[in-house]
Amino acid sequence: MQEQQQVKSAGATDVQPTDIVFECPQCGKSLAIDPRGIGLVVVCPDCQTQVQVPAPRLDEAELSDEDTGGEELGVDLAERVRLLERFHALDQERLQQISAEMGLIQAALDRVVTLLNDAQTPPPGE
């Protein structure tokens, strides 16, 4: 079963440092969600607007290697790449599961169509 992603107010006490923080484009409410929510469409708890969770963007401070000597930036980017690769692998697994379920649904629909066609066909001898 897929885990439901919970959007929270960015000021909530359960917001984690790894959460994606973004604003509702309608009401400006600051929202936060687990990084696995990237790309999902969520509902703003204040104004009920549907909002797509954005991917985090690197700001200039993160891109600048003056303070870090360049080493921390490489580690941070490498960690982000590993995180995105894990998300990609999870998404691929979910897509395979969805595809398998869709195959079962299609087979069931095919059986229903066959039964409906059989029900409309008069029995032999009539």
N, C-alpha and C positions, 0 to 999 in steps of 0.2 A: 504494500500500500504506500502511495506517495505521501511524503510528509508535507503538511500544509505550512506554507510560509506565512508568518505573522508579521504584519507591518505594525510598527510602534511609533509613538511620538519620540522624536530625537532626544527630548529631555527626560525620557523615562529612565527609571533606575536600572532596568534590565538591559539597556543598550550596551553592546559589547564593542571593544575597540575595533574589531574586525568588521562590524556591521557597515553596510552601505548607508550613508546619510544623504538624503535628497529632499527637495521641496516639492510640494504639491503645486502644479502650475496654476491651479484655480484659486486656492485660498492662501497659498504661501506657507502652509504648515510644514514644519521641518519634520521629516519622517525618517525612520531607520528600519532596515531589514537585514537579515542574515545574507551573506554574500551569495548563497545558493539561489536567492531571489532575483538575481540579475536577469533582466529581460522579461520577467513575469509582469502581468498586469494586475495591480492591486487596487483596492478601494481606499481612498483617503478616509480615515476615521472621522474627520471633522465635516467635510463637505460632500462626501460620498462620490467624488469624482474618480473615475477610473484613471490610474496613472501607471505608465510602464516604468519599472525600476531600471534606472540607467546603470551602465557600467561605470565604475569609478574612473575618474580622470586623474592623471598625474598633474599636479600643479607645478609651477616654476620652482618652488622650494624643493620638491622631490626630484626634479630634473637637474637641479644645480648640484655639481659635485665639488664646489668650492669648499664647503664645510666638511664633506665626507672624504675628500681625497679620492673620490670615485669608487672606492672599494665597497662601501655600504650600498651605494646605488646599484651596483651589479648584483649583490646578494639579494637586495629587495626585489629587483626585476626578475632574478632567477626564481625567487620564491613565488612571485606572482605568476610566472610562466608555469611552474609546477602546480599551483592552485588551479589555474585555468585548464591545464591538461587533465587534472582530476575531475573538474566539472564536466569537461568534454567527455571523458570516459563514462561518467555517470549518466550524462545525457544520451550517449550511444546505447548504454544498457537499457535505459528507459524506453528509447525508441524501438529497440528490439522487442521489449515486452509489449509495447503498444502494437507493434506489427503483428505479433503472435495473437494478441487479443482480437485485433481486427480480422485476422484470418478465421478465428473461431466465430466471430459475429457474421462474417460473410457466409461461412458454411451453414450456420443456422438460418440465415435469410434464404439461402438457396433451398434448404429443406422446406421452409415455409412456403416459398413460391411453388415448389413441386406439389405440396399438399393442397394448396389453393387451386392449382391447375387440375389436379386429380378430382377435387371436389366439384369443379365446374364441368367435368367430362361426364356425360351420362353413362350409366353402366351398360355393358353389352346387352343387346336384346331389346333395348327401348327405342 
